[in-house]
Amino acid sequence: MKGKRIWVTGAGSGIGRAVARALAAEGASLILSGRREAPLRETLPDAQIEALDLTDAAAVQAAADRIGPIDILVNNAGGNLLRRHWHQLTAEAAQGMLAQNLSAPFLTSLAVLPGMRARGGGLIVQIASMAGKHTHPVAGPAYIAAKHGLVALSASINNENGIHGIRSTAICPGEVNTPILDLRPQKIAADELARMLQPEDLAAAVLFVCQQPPRVCINEMLVTPTRNRANLDLASAIAALP
């Protein structure tokens, strides 16, 4: 990672913060983005900070122009809602969710691709979700739709830009113990949180992807807790069979 210039979005907390610190520890030069400057400074005080609204196309392009050439983009920014289900959603809330979880990584990818093509290569890591592979109702429809779109976005980058030496990886984690869980309608017990994936686990996954040689494209990576709560009821019923 020494000498690599890496732009990480959503770097002010959770997975993004862990990813940024892990990459910096390996010698990379980091550019951090999110809505607020203070949490980004807390993540890495010496990093280049680009605080902006990642759903604003003009702001994203202006940031990309200021940042200049990069080797790797990690699209981590995203979020969810407390009132996330069909009977609770408003049109405004749904649009916000789609913008935050799909439009933002679309815009940043769009902004960096021309430079990567000009330089003959680059890597984009999309932090998606297992909600982008399945439709478990706990995630809510707007989040599910956006993350499915993000997985498809990543695949389309590889379809069109592999010939230019550009790779995109969609990392799809199951439950991760991050502040986004505070927005779950049902609170989660501390012992369950401890069994989930932790931010540093996803940082290790991102680091692994980033360390692959340019000839290797990891299209998708699915990462779940060993004790996967999505399977818990069914697995328990099977275990109880005579």
C-alpha positions as CSV (number, residue, x, y, z in Angstrom):
1,M,0.0,0.0,0.0
2,K,3.0,2.3,0.3
3,G,2.6,5.3,-2.1
4,K,-1.0,4.4,-3.0
5,R,-3.5,7.3,-2.9
6,I,-6.8,6.1,-1.6
7,W,-10.1,7.9,-1.3
8,V,-12.4,6.5,1.5
9,T,-16.0,7.8,1.8
10,G,-18.0,7.6,5.0
11,A,-14.8,7.6,6.9
12,G,-16.0,9.3,10.0
13,S,-17.1,6.2,11.9
14,G,-17.7,2.5,11.8
15,I,-16.4,0.5,8.8
16,G,-15.1,3.6,7.0
17,R,-13.0,4.6,10.0
18,A,-11.6,1.1,10.4
19,V,-10.8,0.8,6.7
20,A,-9.0,4.2,6.6
21,R,-6.9,3.4,9.6
22,A,-6.0,0.0,8.3
23,L,-4.9,1.3,5.0
24,A,-2.9,4.2,6.5
25,A,-1.1,1.7,8.8
26,E,0.1,0.0,5.6
27,G,1.6,3.2,4.3
28,A,-1.2,4.5,2.0
29,S,-2.0,8.2,1.6
30,L,-5.6,8.7,2.5
31,I,-8.3,11.2,1.4
32,L,-11.3,11.0,3.7
33,S,-14.9,12.1,2.9
34,G,-18.1,12.4,4.8
35,R,-20.6,15.1,5.7
36,R,-18.8,16.5,8.7
37,E,-15.1,17.4,9.0
38,A,-14.6,16.8,12.8
39,P,-15.2,13.0,12.7
40,L,-13.0,12.7,9.7
41,R,-10.2,14.5,11.5
42,E,-10.7,12.2,14.4
43,T,-10.2,9.2,12.1
44,L,-6.9,10.3,10.7
45,P,-5.7,13.8,11.7
46,D,-3.1,14.0,9.0
47,A,-5.2,12.8,6.1
48,Q,-6.6,15.0,3.3
49,I,-10.1,15.9,4.3
50,E,-12.9,16.5,1.8
51,A,-16.1,17.0,3.7
52,L,-19.1,17.1,1.4
53,D,-22.6,15.9,0.5
54,L,-21.8,12.8,-1.6
55,T,-25.3,12.9,-3.1
56,D,-24.5,16.3,-4.8
57,A,-23.1,15.6,-8.2
58,A,-21.4,19.0,-8.6
59,A,-19.8,18.7,-5.1
60,V,-18.5,15.2,-5.8
61,Q,-16.9,16.2,-9.2
62,A,-15.4,19.3,-7.6
63,A,-13.9,17.1,-4.8
64,A,-12.6,14.6,-7.3
65,D,-10.9,17.5,-9.2
66,R,-9.3,18.8,-6.0
67,I,-8.1,15.3,-5.0
68,G,-6.6,14.5,-8.4
69,P,-5.2,11.1,-9.4
70,I,-6.1,8.2,-7.1
71,D,-5.3,4.5,-7.1
72,I,-8.2,3.2,-5.1
73,L,-11.7,4.5,-4.2
74,V,-13.5,2.8,-1.3
75,N,-17.2,3.7,-1.4
76,N,-18.4,3.1,2.1
77,A,-20.8,5.9,2.8
78,G,-24.4,4.8,3.5
79,G,-27.1,4.6,6.1
80,N,-30.6,3.4,7.0
81,L,-33.7,4.7,8.7
82,L,-35.5,3.8,11.9
83,R,-38.9,3.9,10.1
84,R,-37.8,1.9,7.1
85,H,-40.7,-0.4,6.2
86,W,-43.3,0.1,3.4
87,H,-46.0,1.3,5.7
88,Q,-43.7,3.7,7.5
89,L,-41.8,5.2,4.5
90,T,-42.5,8.6,2.9
91,A,-41.4,9.4,-0.6
92,E,-38.9,11.9,0.7
93,A,-37.3,9.4,3.1
94,A,-37.1,6.7,0.4
95,Q,-35.5,9.1,-2.1
96,G,-32.9,10.1,0.6
97,M,-32.1,6.4,1.3
98,L,-31.6,5.7,-2.4
99,A,-29.5,8.8,-2.9
100,Q,-27.3,8.0,0.1
101,N,-26.7,4.3,-0.6
102,L,-26.8,4.2,-4.4
103,S,-26.5,7.7,-6.0
104,A,-23.5,8.6,-3.8
105,P,-21.3,5.6,-4.8
106,F,-22.5,6.0,-8.4
107,L,-21.4,9.6,-8.5
108,T,-18.0,9.0,-6.9
109,S,-17.3,6.0,-9.3
110,L,-18.4,8.2,-12.2
111,A,-16.0,11.0,-11.1
112,V,-12.9,8.8,-10.8
113,L,-13.3,6.5,-13.7
114,P,-12.0,8.8,-16.4
115,G,-8.7,9.4,-14.5
116,M,-8.3,5.7,-13.9
117,R,-8.9,4.9,-17.6
118,A,-6.3,7.6,-18.5
119,R,-3.7,6.1,-16.2
120,G,-4.4,2.5,-17.3
121,G,-5.9,1.1,-14.1
122,G,-7.5,1.5,-10.7
123,L,-9.6,-0.2,-8.1
124,I,-13.0,0.6,-6.6
125,V,-14.2,-1.1,-3.5
126,Q,-18.0,-0.9,-3.0
127,I,-19.2,-1.6,0.6
128,A,-22.5,-3.1,-0.3
129,S,-24.4,-5.6,2.0
130,M,-25.9,-9.0,2.1
131,A,-29.1,-7.0,1.6
132,G,-27.8,-6.5,-1.9
133,K,-27.9,-10.3,-2.5
134,H,-31.0,-11.3,-0.6
135,T,-34.2,-9.6,0.5
136,H,-34.4,-10.2,4.3
137,P,-37.1,-7.8,5.5
138,V,-35.1,-6.5,8.5
139,A,-33.2,-4.1,6.2
140,G,-36.2,-2.3,4.7
141,P,-37.1,-1.9,1.0
142,A,-35.2,1.3,0.2
143,Y,-31.9,-0.1,1.7
144,I,-32.5,-3.5,-0.1
145,A,-33.2,-1.8,-3.4
146,A,-30.1,0.5,-3.1
147,K,-27.7,-2.2,-2.2
148,H,-28.9,-4.5,-5.0
149,G,-28.3,-1.6,-7.3
150,L,-24.8,-1.1,-5.8
151,V,-23.9,-4.8,-6.5
152,A,-25.1,-4.4,-10.1
153,L,-23.2,-1.1,-10.4
154,S,-20.0,-2.8,-9.4
155,A,-20.5,-5.6,-11.9
156,S,-21.2,-3.1,-14.7
157,I,-17.9,-1.3,-14.0
158,N,-16.0,-4.6,-14.5
159,N,-18.0,-5.4,-17.6
160,E,-17.1,-2.1,-19.3
161,N,-13.8,-1.1,-17.7
162,G,-11.8,-4.3,-17.2
163,I,-10.2,-3.7,-20.6
164,H,-8.8,-0.5,-19.1
165,G,-7.2,-2.3,-16.1
166,I,-10.0,-1.1,-13.8
167,R,-11.5,-3.5,-11.2
168,S,-14.5,-3.1,-8.9
169,T,-15.3,-5.3,-5.9
170,A,-18.6,-5.4,-4.1
171,I,-18.1,-6.5,-0.5
172,C,-21.4,-7.7,1.0
173,P,-21.2,-8.0,4.8
174,G,-23.9,-9.4,7.0
175,E,-24.6,-7.8,10.3
176,V,-21.7,-5.5,11.5
177,N,-21.5,-3.9,14.9
178,T,-21.5,-0.3,13.8
179,P,-23.6,2.8,14.8
180,I,-26.0,2.1,12.0
181,L,-27.5,-0.6,14.2
182,D,-28.8,2.1,16.5
183,L,-31.4,2.8,13.9
184,R,-32.8,-0.8,14.1
185,P,-36.4,-0.8,15.3
186,Q,-35.6,-3.6,17.7
187,K,-32.6,-3.1,19.9
188,I,-29.9,-5.7,19.9
189,A,-28.4,-7.2,23.1
190,A,-24.7,-6.7,23.9
191,D,-23.9,-10.4,23.6
192,E,-25.4,-10.5,20.1
193,L,-23.4,-7.4,19.0
194,A,-20.2,-9.1,20.2
195,R,-20.9,-12.1,17.9
196,M,-21.4,-9.9,14.8
197,L,-18.8,-8.9,12.4
198,Q,-16.8,-6.0,13.7
199,P,-15.5,-3.0,11.7
200,E,-11.9,-4.3,11.8
201,D,-13.1,-7.5,10.1
202,L,-14.3,-5.5,7.1
203,A,-11.2,-3.4,7.2
204,A,-9.2,-6.7,6.8
205,A,-11.4,-7.7,3.9
206,V,-10.9,-4.4,2.1
207,L,-7.1,-4.6,2.8
208,F,-7.0,-8.1,1.2
209,V,-8.8,-6.8,-1.9
210,C,-6.5,-3.8,-2.2
211,Q,-3.4,-6.0,-1.9
212,Q,-4.3,-8.2,-4.9
213,P,-2.2,-7.8,-8.1
214,P,-3.7,-5.8,-10.9
215,R,-4.5,-9.0,-12.9
216,V,-6.9,-10.1,-10.1
217,C,-10.4,-8.9,-10.0
218,I,-12.5,-10.1,-7.0
219,N,-15.9,-9.4,-8.3
220,E,-17.8,-10.0,-5.0
221,M,-17.0,-10.9,-1.5
222,L,-19.7,-12.2,0.9
223,V,-18.9,-11.9,4.6
224,T,-21.2,-13.0,7.4
225,P,-20.9,-13.7,11.1
226,T,-20.3,-17.3,11.9
227,R,-23.4,-17.2,14.1
228,N,-25.6,-15.7,11.4
229,R,-28.8,-14.4,12.9
230,A,-30.5,-14.6,9.5
231,N,-30.3,-18.4,9.7
232,L,-30.8,-18.7,13.4
233,D,-34.4,-19.9,13.7
234,L,-34.1,-22.4,10.8
235,A,-30.7,-23.7,12.0
236,S,-32.1,-24.2,15.5
237,A,-35.1,-26.1,14.2
238,I,-32.8,-28.3,12.1
239,A,-30.5,-29.0,15.1
240,A,-33.6,-30.1,17.1
241,L,-34.5,-32.7,14.6
242,P,-34.1,-36.3,15.9
